[in-house]
């Protein structure tokens, strides 16, 4: 007797799961299109079998089912594994699949916050999004700081914004810095400045209080940029590469950091259509929705081609995707920090800073260019800086150039 196949197992599950009809088979086909493994699909089928049994036992119809009700059914089952957290995830995924088909209760949309503070939040976020071109992450943190200030000044409600003064801002900043331990977020002033600049432009305050917000001292500007030597960068990059799907993907990602000086979010945001193989260029989706085309070095292009040709399996247009189905794009650039941290541990190299971040390779590229007598303009173009001030931090590394500007040291008998 031949062992049952996955399709036979799911078909048998469907027959005893009458309340769900043929939808589990459609869901299985959906999972297969997203390249889920047979073992994972079998777990999904088993979980849906338990859901169907509970619906039949409690006489629950499919049209009366919603996400929370389905999760409660699976949690109340006497099945040995029904209380596992990943089963709740499976059920939620199944209900999400059924919702567009109109066979389950639609998701209840969150009602908009029509309070004064809720309207202010929507208007401020729209200003940051449309006029400032900020990312959603920055917009989230900008409102978080503004909301904390409003709560400090007015409590749960909101008072007359036109009555705000610079003393309110000073009291708020002192409140945060007197904490134990003190708040170390140095973006606080810039977020507050954005908020009060918006209030003035929108006519909600009579004076531009953003001018009264002090800047935070940047003590790190007094030291040289943390960097690695060219030899250490090569050691680190080679340690990332392994002859596995994940190793080839990580190697291509780290090469983009090391050779082109890309930021971690720029690597994550890269799309498959951004690579122009004929011209040897790649489109970089940079900060502030700025797009730049940069040359693609041969070793980087070869690493990208190996990963895309051998290992990339996804329906997403993102170049770099997760190793587990459904192979979505990465949520943020934290994955690159983890890759580099593991590479440092594997090679035994000492990181130049306590916190290992992907920006260390960007600093290393700029520093090594300075040591090869590259001009600040060339470095600015390489790193795609919008402000010359961002590039000036690397001028401190040009020892020969600084020596030519140094004045003679005065000594007894005249300068020498």
TORKOL-4160 file (C-alpha; in steps of 0.2 Angstrom, whole numbers, padded with zeros to 4 digits, m for minus):
416
<pt num="1" X="0000" Y="0000" Z="0000"/>
<pt num="2" X="0007" Y="0017" Z="m0005"/>
<pt num="3" X="0009" Y="0031" Z="0008"/>
<pt num="4" X="m0004" Y="0045" Z="0005"/>
<pt num="5" X="0002" Y="0060" Z="m0004"/>
<pt num="6" X="0000" Y="0078" Z="0002"/>
<pt num="7" X="m0015" Y="0080" Z="m0010"/>
<pt num="8" X="m0023" Y="0064" Z="m0005"/>
<pt num="9" X="m0021" Y="0069" Z="0013"/>
<pt num="10" X="m0029" Y="0087" Z="0011"/>
<pt num="11" X="m0043" Y="0079" Z="0000"/>
<pt num="12" X="m0047" Y="0067" Z="0015"/>
<pt num="13" X="m0046" Y="0082" Z="0027"/>
<pt num="14" X="m0059" Y="0092" Z="0016"/>
<pt num="15" X="m0071" Y="0078" Z="0016"/>
<pt num="16" X="m0072" Y="0078" Z="0035"/>
<pt num="17" X="m0072" Y="0097" Z="0035"/>
<pt num="18" X="m0089" Y="0100" Z="0027"/>
<pt num="19" X="m0091" Y="0117" Z="0035"/>
<pt num="20" X="m0076" Y="0124" Z="0026"/>
<pt num="21" X="m0081" Y="0116" Z="0009"/>
<pt num="22" X="m0068" Y="0117" Z="m0004"/>
<pt num="23" X="m0059" Y="0132" Z="0002"/>
<pt num="24" X="m0045" Y="0123" Z="0011"/>
<pt num="25" X="m0040" Y="0116" Z="m0006"/>
<pt num="26" X="m0040" Y="0133" Z="m0014"/>
<pt num="27" X="m0030" Y="0139" Z="0001"/>
<pt num="28" X="m0018" Y="0125" Z="m0002"/>
<pt num="29" X="m0016" Y="0130" Z="m0020"/>
<pt num="30" X="m0012" Y="0148" Z="m0014"/>
<pt num="31" X="0001" Y="0141" Z="m0003"/>
<pt num="32" X="0009" Y="0131" Z="m0016"/>
<pt num="33" X="0010" Y="0146" Z="m0028"/>
<pt num="34" X="0020" Y="0155" Z="m0014"/>
<pt num="35" X="0032" Y="0141" Z="m0013"/>
<pt num="36" X="0028" Y="0134" Z="0004"/>
<pt num="37" X="0036" Y="0117" Z="0008"/>
<pt num="38" X="0025" Y="0102" Z="0008"/>
<pt num="39" X="0028" Y="0099" Z="0026"/>
<pt num="40" X="0022" Y="0117" Z="0030"/>
<pt num="41" X="0006" Y="0114" Z="0020"/>
<pt num="42" X="0003" Y="0098" Z="0029"/>
<pt num="43" X="0003" Y="0108" Z="0045"/>
<pt num="44" X="m0009" Y="0121" Z="0038"/>
<pt num="45" X="m0021" Y="0107" Z="0032"/>
<pt num="46" X="m0020" Y="0099" Z="0050"/>
<pt num="47" X="m0025" Y="0115" Z="0058"/>
<pt num="48" X="m0039" Y="0118" Z="0046"/>
<pt num="49" X="m0045" Y="0101" Z="0050"/>
<pt num="50" X="m0047" Y="0105" Z="0068"/>
<pt num="51" X="m0055" Y="0121" Z="0064"/>
<pt num="52" X="m0068" Y="0112" Z="0053"/>
<pt num="53" X="m0071" Y="0099" Z="0067"/>
<pt num="54" X="m0075" Y="0113" Z="0079"/>
<pt num="55" X="m0086" Y="0122" Z="0067"/>
<pt num="56" X="m0096" Y="0106" Z="0065"/>
<pt num="57" X="m0097" Y="0102" Z="0083"/>
<pt num="58" X="m0103" Y="0120" Z="0088"/>
<pt num="59" X="m0114" Y="0122" Z="0073"/>
<pt num="60" X="m0105" Y="0137" Z="0067"/>
<pt num="61" X="m0108" Y="0142" Z="0049"/>
<pt num="62" X="m0094" Y="0149" Z="0038"/>
<pt num="63" X="m0103" Y="0165" Z="0034"/>
<pt num="64" X="m0104" Y="0169" Z="0053"/>
<pt num="65" X="m0085" Y="0167" Z="0055"/>
<pt num="66" X="m0073" Y="0181" Z="0058"/>
<pt num="67" X="m0054" Y="0181" Z="0062"/>
<pt num="68" X="m0056" Y="0182" Z="0081"/>
<pt num="69" X="m0070" Y="0169" Z="0081"/>
<pt num="70" X="m0060" Y="0157" Z="0071"/>
<pt num="71" X="m0045" Y="0159" Z="0083"/>
<pt num="72" X="m0056" Y="0157" Z="0098"/>
<pt num="73" X="m0063" Y="0140" Z="0090"/>
<pt num="74" X="m0045" Y="0133" Z="0087"/>
<pt num="75" X="m0040" Y="0139" Z="0105"/>
<pt num="76" X="m0055" Y="0130" Z="0113"/>
<pt num="77" X="m0052" Y="0114" Z="0104"/>
<pt num="78" X="m0046" Y="0098" Z="0114"/>
<pt num="79" X="m0033" Y="0094" Z="0100"/>
<pt num="80" X="m0016" Y="0092" Z="0108"/>
<pt num="81" X="m0008" Y="0106" Z="0098"/>
<pt num="82" X="m0023" Y="0118" Z="0096"/>
<pt num="83" X="m0016" Y="0130" Z="0109"/>
<pt num="84" X="0000" Y="0134" Z="0099"/>
<pt num="85" X="0003" Y="0151" Z="0094"/>
<pt num="86" X="0008" Y="0147" Z="0076"/>
<pt num="87" X="m0009" Y="0139" Z="0074"/>
<pt num="88" X="m0018" Y="0156" Z="0078"/>
<pt num="89" X="m0006" Y="0163" Z="0064"/>
<pt num="90" X="m0012" Y="0149" Z="0052"/>
<pt num="91" X="m0030" Y="0153" Z="0056"/>
<pt num="92" X="m0028" Y="0172" Z="0053"/>
<pt num="93" X="m0020" Y="0168" Z="0036"/>
<pt num="94" X="m0034" Y="0157" Z="0031"/>
<pt num="95" X="m0047" Y="0170" Z="0036"/>
<pt num="96" X="m0037" Y="0184" Z="0027"/>
<pt num="97" X="m0037" Y="0173" Z="0011"/>
<pt num="98" X="m0056" Y="0170" Z="0013"/>
<pt num="99" X="m0061" Y="0188" Z="0016"/>
<pt num="100" X="m0059" Y="0195" Z="m0002"/>
<pt num="101" X="m0070" Y="0180" Z="m0008"/>
<pt num="102" X="m0084" Y="0187" Z="0003"/>
<pt num="103" X="m0088" Y="0170" Z="0012"/>
<pt num="104" X="m0083" Y="0176" Z="0030"/>
<pt num="105" X="m0087" Y="0192" Z="0040"/>
<pt num="106" X="m0078" Y="0207" Z="0033"/>
<pt num="107" X="m0064" Y="0214" Z="0044"/>
<pt num="108" X="m0071" Y="0229" Z="0054"/>
<pt num="109" X="m0062" Y="0244" Z="0048"/>
<pt num="110" X="m0055" Y="0255" Z="0061"/>
<pt num="111" X="m0065" Y="0271" Z="0064"/>
<pt num="112" X="m0056" Y="0287" Z="0060"/>
<pt num="113" X="m0051" Y="0297" Z="0075"/>
<pt num="114" X="m0062" Y="0313" Z="0073"/>
<pt num="115" X="m0056" Y="0321" Z="0089"/>
<pt num="116" X="m0046" Y="0337" Z="0088"/>
<pt num="117" X="m0030" Y="0328" Z="0091"/>
<pt num="118" X="m0034" Y="0315" Z="0079"/>
<pt num="119" X="m0037" Y="0328" Z="0065"/>
<pt num="120" X="m0021" Y="0337" Z="0070"/>
<pt num="121" X="m0012" Y="0320" Z="0068"/>
<pt num="122" X="m0019" Y="0317" Z="0050"/>
<pt num="123" X="m0015" Y="0334" Z="0045"/>
<pt num="124" X="0003" Y="0334" Z="0052"/>
<pt num="125" X="0007" Y="0317" Z="0044"/>
<pt num="126" X="0000" Y="0323" Z="0027"/>
<pt num="127" X="0011" Y="0338" Z="0028"/>
<pt num="128" X="0027" Y="0327" Z="0032"/>
<pt num="129" X="0022" Y="0315" Z="0018"/>
<pt num="130" X="0018" Y="0327" Z="0004"/>
<pt num="131" X="0028" Y="0342" Z="0007"/>
<pt num="132" X="0043" Y="0335" Z="0017"/>
<pt num="133" X="0044" Y="0318" Z="0008"/>
<pt num="134" X="0048" Y="0309" Z="0024"/>
<pt num="135" X="0048" Y="0290" Z="0026"/>
<pt num="136" X="0033" Y="0282" Z="0035"/>
<pt num="137" X="0045" Y="0277" Z="0049"/>
<pt num="138" X="0051" Y="0295" Z="0052"/>
<pt num="139" X="0033" Y="0301" Z="0051"/>
<pt num="140" X="0028" Y="0289" Z="0065"/>
<pt num="141" X="0042" Y="0295" Z="0076"/>
<pt num="142" X="0039" Y="0313" Z="0072"/>
<pt num="143" X="0021" Y="0312" Z="0078"/>
<pt num="144" X="0026" Y="0301" Z="0093"/>
<pt num="145" X="0037" Y="0315" Z="0099"/>
<pt num="146" X="0023" Y="0328" Z="0095"/>
<pt num="147" X="0010" Y="0318" Z="0104"/>
<pt num="148" X="0021" Y="0316" Z="0120"/>
<pt num="149" X="0023" Y="0335" Z="0120"/>
<pt num="150" X="0004" Y="0338" Z="0118"/>
<pt num="151" X="0001" Y="0326" Z="0132"/>
<pt num="152" X="0014" Y="0334" Z="0143"/>
<pt num="153" X="0006" Y="0351" Z="0140"/>
<pt num="154" X="m0012" Y="0348" Z="0139"/>
<pt num="155" X="m0015" Y="0330" Z="0146"/>
<pt num="156" X="m0027" Y="0318" Z="0137"/>
<pt num="157" X="m0036" Y="0332" Z="0128"/>
<pt num="158" X="m0029" Y="0347" Z="0118"/>
<pt num="159" X="m0029" Y="0365" Z="0122"/>
<pt num="160" X="m0027" Y="0381" Z="0113"/>
<pt num="161" X="m0012" Y="0379" Z="0102"/>
<pt num="162" X="m0010" Y="0398" Z="0099"/>
<pt num="163" X="m0006" Y="0399" Z="0118"/>
<pt num="164" X="0010" Y="0388" Z="0117"/>
<pt num="165" X="0026" Y="0397" Z="0122"/>
<pt num="166" X="0044" Y="0393" Z="0121"/>
<pt num="167" X="0044" Y="0390" Z="0140"/>
<pt num="168" X="0032" Y="0375" Z="0137"/>
<pt num="169" X="0046" Y="0368" Z="0125"/>
<pt num="170" X="0059" Y="0371" Z="0138"/>
<pt num="171" X="0049" Y="0363" Z="0152"/>
<pt num="172" X="0046" Y="0348" Z="0141"/>
<pt num="173" X="0064" Y="0345" Z="0137"/>
<pt num="174" X="0069" Y="0347" Z="0155"/>
<pt num="175" X="0056" Y="0335" Z="0160"/>
<pt num="176" X="0064" Y="0322" Z="0148"/>
<pt num="177" X="0082" Y="0326" Z="0152"/>
<pt num="178" X="0079" Y="0324" Z="0171"/>
<pt num="179" X="0073" Y="0306" Z="0169"/>
<pt num="180" X="0083" Y="0292" Z="0177"/>
<pt num="181" X="0091" Y="0287" Z="0166"/>
<pt num="182" X="0090" Y="0302" Z="0155"/>
<pt num="183" X="0083" Y="0301" Z="0138"/>
<pt num="184" X="0097" Y="0298" Z="0125"/>
<pt num="185" X="0086" Y="0301" Z="0109"/>
<pt num="186" X="0096" Y="0315" Z="0100"/>
<pt num="187" X="0082" Y="0317" Z="0087"/>
<pt num="188" X="0070" Y="0324" Z="0099"/>
<pt num="189" X="0074" Y="0342" Z="0095"/>
<pt num="190" X="0073" Y="0340" Z="0076"/>
<pt num="191" X="0056" Y="0331" Z="0078"/>
<pt num="192" X="0050" Y="0345" Z="0089"/>
<pt num="193" X="0056" Y="0358" Z="0077"/>
<pt num="194" X="0047" Y="0350" Z="0063"/>
<pt num="195" X="0031" Y="0350" Z="0073"/>
<pt num="196" X="0032" Y="0369" Z="0078"/>
<pt num="197" X="0037" Y="0373" Z="0060"/>
<pt num="198" X="0021" Y="0365" Z="0054"/>
<pt num="199" X="0010" Y="0373" Z="0067"/>
<pt num="200" X="0017" Y="0390" Z="0062"/>
<pt num="201" X="0014" Y="0387" Z="0043"/>
<pt num="202" X="m0003" Y="0380" Z="0046"/>
<pt num="203" X="m0008" Y="0396" Z="0056"/>
<pt num="204" X="m0010" Y="0387" Z="0072"/>
<pt num="205" X="0003" Y="0397" Z="0081"/>
<pt num="206" X="0007" Y="0416" Z="0079"/>
<pt num="207" X="0025" Y="0414" Z="0081"/>
<pt num="208" X="0038" Y="0401" Z="0074"/>
<pt num="209" X="0043" Y="0393" Z="0090"/>
<pt num="210" X="0054" Y="0381" Z="0080"/>
<pt num="211" X="0067" Y="0395" Z="0081"/>
<pt num="212" X="0068" Y="0393" Z="0100"/>
<pt num="213" X="0072" Y="0374" Z="0101"/>
<pt num="214" X="0090" Y="0372" Z="0104"/>
<pt num="215" X="0101" Y="0359" Z="0095"/>
<pt num="216" X="0108" Y="0344" Z="0103"/>
<pt num="217" X="0127" Y="0343" Z="0105"/>
<pt num="218" X="0134" Y="0330" Z="0094"/>
<pt num="219" X="0149" Y="0324" Z="0104"/>
<pt num="220" X="0153" Y="0311" Z="0091"/>
<pt num="221" X="0159" Y="0325" Z="0079"/>
<pt num="222" X="0174" Y="0327" Z="0089"/>
<pt num="223" X="0181" Y="0310" Z="0085"/>
<pt num="224" X="0187" Y="0302" Z="0068"/>
<pt num="225" X="0174" Y="0292" Z="0059"/>
<pt num="226" X="0174" Y="0273" Z="0065"/>
<pt num="227" X="0180" Y="0263" Z="0050"/>
<pt num="228" X="0189" Y="0247" Z="0045"/>
<pt num="229" X="0204" Y="0245" Z="0034"/>
<pt num="230" X="0203" Y="0238" Z="0016"/>
<pt num="231" X="0210" Y="0222" Z="0022"/>
<pt num="232" X="0198" Y="0220" Z="0036"/>
<pt num="233" X="0183" Y="0224" Z="0024"/>
<pt num="234" X="0188" Y="0210" Z="0013"/>
<pt num="235" X="0190" Y="0198" Z="0027"/>
<pt num="236" X="0173" Y="0202" Z="0033"/>
<pt num="237" X="0165" Y="0201" Z="0016"/>
<pt num="238" X="0173" Y="0184" Z="0012"/>
<pt num="239" X="0166" Y="0177" Z="0029"/>
<pt num="240" X="0149" Y="0181" Z="0024"/>
<pt num="241" X="0149" Y="0170" Z="0009"/>
<pt num="242" X="0144" Y="0152" Z="0010"/>
<pt num="243" X="0139" Y="0140" Z="m0004"/>
<pt num="244" X="0121" Y="0140" Z="0002"/>
<pt num="245" X="0105" Y="0150" Z="m0004"/>
<pt num="246" X="0106" Y="0161" Z="0011"/>
<pt num="247" X="0125" Y="0164" Z="0010"/>
<pt num="248" X="0124" Y="0169" Z="m0008"/>
<pt num="249" X="0110" Y="0181" Z="m0004"/>
<pt num="250" X="0120" Y="0189" Z="0011"/>
<pt num="251" X="0136" Y="0190" Z="0001"/>
<pt num="252" X="0127" Y="0200" Z="m0013"/>
<pt num="253" X="0119" Y="0212" Z="0000"/>
<pt num="254" X="0135" Y="0215" Z="0010"/>
<pt num="255" X="0145" Y="0218" Z="m0007"/>
<pt num="256" X="0132" Y="0232" Z="m0011"/>
<pt num="257" X="0137" Y="0240" Z="0006"/>
<pt num="258" X="0155" Y="0238" Z="0004"/>
<pt num="259" X="0158" Y="0242" Z="m0014"/>
<pt num="260" X="0144" Y="0255" Z="m0017"/>
<pt num="261" X="0142" Y="0263" Z="0000"/>
<pt num="262" X="0124" Y="0260" Z="0000"/>
<pt num="263" X="0113" Y="0262" Z="0016"/>
<pt num="264" X="0104" Y="0246" Z="0023"/>
<pt num="265" X="0087" Y="0253" Z="0018"/>
<pt num="266" X="0093" Y="0256" Z="0001"/>
<pt num="267" X="0098" Y="0238" Z="m0001"/>
<pt num="268" X="0082" Y="0231" Z="0006"/>
<pt num="269" X="0072" Y="0243" Z="m0006"/>
<pt num="270" X="0080" Y="0237" Z="m0022"/>
<pt num="271" X="0069" Y="0230" Z="m0035"/>
<pt num="272" X="0072" Y="0217" Z="m0048"/>
<pt num="273" X="0069" Y="0230" Z="m0062"/>
<pt num="274" X="0081" Y="0242" Z="m0054"/>
<pt num="275" X="0096" Y="0232" Z="m0061"/>
<pt num="276" X="0101" Y="0237" Z="m0079"/>
<pt num="277" X="0112" Y="0222" Z="m0084"/>
<pt num="278" X="0116" Y="0229" Z="m0102"/>
<pt num="279" X="0122" Y="0246" Z="m0096"/>
<pt num="280" X="0130" Y="0239" Z="m0080"/>
<pt num="281" X="0120" Y="0251" Z="m0068"/>
<pt num="282" X="0108" Y="0249" Z="m0054"/>
<pt num="283" X="0095" Y="0261" Z="m0048"/>
<pt num="284" X="0097" Y="0266" Z="m0029"/>
<pt num="285" X="0081" Y="0272" Z="m0020"/>
<pt num="286" X="0089" Y="0284" Z="m0008"/>
<pt num="287" X="0083" Y="0295" Z="0006"/>
<pt num="288" X="0069" Y="0308" Z="0003"/>
<pt num="289" X="0063" Y="0298" Z="m0012"/>
<pt num="290" X="0078" Y="0302" Z="m0022"/>
<pt num="291" X="0083" Y="0290" Z="m0036"/>
<pt num="292" X="0101" Y="0289" Z="m0042"/>
<pt num="293" X="0109" Y="0277" Z="m0055"/>
<pt num="294" X="0126" Y="0271" Z="m0050"/>
<pt num="295" X="0139" Y="0259" Z="m0059"/>
<pt num="296" X="0138" Y="0241" Z="m0055"/>
<pt num="297" X="0155" Y="0234" Z="m0051"/>
<pt num="298" X="0159" Y="0217" Z="m0059"/>
<pt num="299" X="0160" Y="0207" Z="m0043"/>
<pt num="300" X="0144" Y="0215" Z="m0037"/>
<pt num="301" X="0135" Y="0211" Z="m0053"/>
<pt num="302" X="0142" Y="0193" Z="m0052"/>
<pt num="303" X="0136" Y="0190" Z="m0035"/>
<pt num="304" X="0119" Y="0197" Z="m0039"/>
<pt num="305" X="0117" Y="0186" Z="m0054"/>
<pt num="306" X="0122" Y="0171" Z="m0044"/>
<pt num="307" X="0109" Y="0174" Z="m0031"/>
<pt num="308" X="0095" Y="0178" Z="m0043"/>
<pt num="309" X="0099" Y="0164" Z="m0055"/>
<pt num="310" X="0101" Y="0150" Z="m0042"/>
<pt num="311" X="0092" Y="0155" Z="m0026"/>
<pt num="312" X="0079" Y="0169" Z="m0028"/>
<pt num="313" X="0061" Y="0161" Z="m0028"/>
<pt num="314" X="0047" Y="0173" Z="m0025"/>
<pt num="315" X="0033" Y="0182" Z="m0033"/>
<pt num="316" X="0039" Y="0199" Z="m0025"/>
<pt num="317" X="0048" Y="0212" Z="m0036"/>
<pt num="318" X="0061" Y="0215" Z="m0022"/>
<pt num="319" X="0078" Y="0208" Z="m0026"/>
<pt num="320" X="0082" Y="0202" Z="m0008"/>
<pt num="321" X="0068" Y="0191" Z="0001"/>
<pt num="322" X="0067" Y="0181" Z="0016"/>
<pt num="323" X="0073" Y="0163" Z="0015"/>
<pt num="324" X="0056" Y="0156" Z="0022"/>
<pt num="325" X="0040" Y="0156" Z="0012"/>
<pt num="326" X="0031" Y="0166" Z="0007"/>
<pt num="327" X="0048" Y="0174" Z="0003"/>
<pt num="328" X="0043" Y="0192" Z="0006"/>
<pt num="329" X="0054" Y="0207" Z="0006"/>
<pt num="330" X="0063" Y="0212" Z="0022"/>
<pt num="331" X="0054" Y="0223" Z="0033"/>
<pt num="332" X="0069" Y="0234" Z="0037"/>
<pt num="333" X="0088" Y="0234" Z="0036"/>
<pt num="334" X="0091" Y="0226" Z="0053"/>
<pt num="335" X="0095" Y="0210" Z="0044"/>
<pt num="336" X="0111" Y="0217" Z="0038"/>
<pt num="337" X="0116" Y="0222" Z="0055"/>
<pt num="338" X="0114" Y="0204" Z="0061"/>
<pt num="339" X="0123" Y="0198" Z="0046"/>
<pt num="340" X="0138" Y="0209" Z="0050"/>
<pt num="341" X="0138" Y="0205" Z="0068"/>
<pt num="342" X="0139" Y="0186" Z="0065"/>
<pt num="343" X="0153" Y="0189" Z="0052"/>
<pt num="344" X="0163" Y="0199" Z="0065"/>
<pt num="345" X="0161" Y="0185" Z="0078"/>
<pt num="346" X="0166" Y="0172" Z="0065"/>
<pt num="347" X="0182" Y="0181" Z="0059"/>
<pt num="348" X="0187" Y="0186" Z="0077"/>
<pt num="349" X="0189" Y="0204" Z="0071"/>
<pt num="350" X="0186" Y="0218" Z="0084"/>
<pt num="351" X="0172" Y="0230" Z="0078"/>
<pt num="352" X="0178" Y="0248" Z="0078"/>
<pt num="353" X="0162" Y="0253" Z="0088"/>
<pt num="354" X="0152" Y="0244" Z="0102"/>
<pt num="355" X="0137" Y="0244" Z="0091"/>
<pt num="356" X="0139" Y="0234" Z="0075"/>
<pt num="357" X="0129" Y="0243" Z="0061"/>
<pt num="358" X="0129" Y="0242" Z="0042"/>
<pt num="359" X="0134" Y="0260" Z="0041"/>
<pt num="360" X="0152" Y="0255" Z="0047"/>
<pt num="361" X="0155" Y="0249" Z="0029"/>
<pt num="362" X="0149" Y="0265" Z="0022"/>
<pt num="363" X="0161" Y="0275" Z="0033"/>
<pt num="364" X="0175" Y="0262" Z="0029"/>
<pt num="365" X="0173" Y="0265" Z="0010"/>
<pt num="366" X="0174" Y="0284" Z="0012"/>
<pt num="367" X="0189" Y="0283" Z="0023"/>
<pt num="368" X="0198" Y="0272" Z="0012"/>
<pt num="369" X="0194" Y="0284" Z="m0003"/>
<pt num="370" X="0202" Y="0298" Z="0007"/>
<pt num="371" X="0218" Y="0288" Z="0010"/>
<pt num="372" X="0219" Y="0285" Z="m0009"/>
<pt num="373" X="0219" Y="0304" Z="m0011"/>
<pt num="374" X="0201" Y="0305" Z="m0017"/>
<pt num="375" X="0193" Y="0323" Z="m0017"/>
<pt num="376" X="0179" Y="0327" Z="m0005"/>
<pt num="377" X="0168" Y="0330" Z="m0021"/>
<pt num="378" X="0172" Y="0312" Z="m0027"/>
<pt num="379" X="0167" Y="0305" Z="m0010"/>
<pt num="380" X="0151" Y="0316" Z="m0010"/>
<pt num="381" X="0146" Y="0309" Z="m0027"/>
<pt num="382" X="0150" Y="0291" Z="m0021"/>
<pt num="383" X="0140" Y="0292" Z="m0006"/>
<pt num="384" X="0126" Y="0303" Z="m0014"/>
<pt num="385" X="0126" Y="0316" Z="m0001"/>
<pt num="386" X="0114" Y="0330" Z="m0003"/>
<pt num="387" X="0123" Y="0342" Z="0009"/>
<pt num="388" X="0142" Y="0345" Z="0008"/>
<pt num="389" X="0142" Y="0346" Z="0027"/>
<pt num="390" X="0139" Y="0327" Z="0027"/>
<pt num="391" X="0155" Y="0325" Z="0018"/>
<pt num="392" X="0166" Y="0337" Z="0028"/>
<pt num="393" X="0167" Y="0325" Z="0042"/>
<pt num="394" X="0179" Y="0315" Z="0032"/>
<pt num="395" X="0191" Y="0330" Z="0029"/>
<pt num="396" X="0198" Y="0326" Z="0046"/>
<pt num="397" X="0206" Y="0310" Z="0039"/>
<pt num="398" X="0216" Y="0320" Z="0025"/>
<pt num="399" X="0231" Y="0322" Z="0036"/>
<pt num="400" X="0242" Y="0328" Z="0022"/>
<pt num="401" X="0229" Y="0341" Z="0016"/>
<pt num="402" X="0227" Y="0347" Z="0034"/>
<pt num="403" X="0246" Y="0348" Z="0036"/>
<pt num="404" X="0247" Y="0360" Z="0022"/>
<pt num="405" X="0234" Y="0372" Z="0031"/>
<pt num="406" X="0243" Y="0372" Z="0048"/>
<pt num="407" X="0252" Y="0388" Z="0053"/>
<pt num="408" X="0270" Y="0387" Z="0059"/>
<pt num="409" X="0271" Y="0384" Z="0078"/>
<pt num="410" X="0277" Y="0400" Z="0087"/>
<pt num="411" X="0293" Y="0397" Z="0097"/>
<pt num="412" X="0306" Y="0408" Z="0106"/>
<pt num="413" X="0316" Y="0418" Z="0093"/>
<pt num="414" X="0302" Y="0418" Z="0080"/>
<pt num="415" X="0291" Y="0405" Z="0071"/>
<pt num="416" X="0299" Y="0390" Z="0064"/>
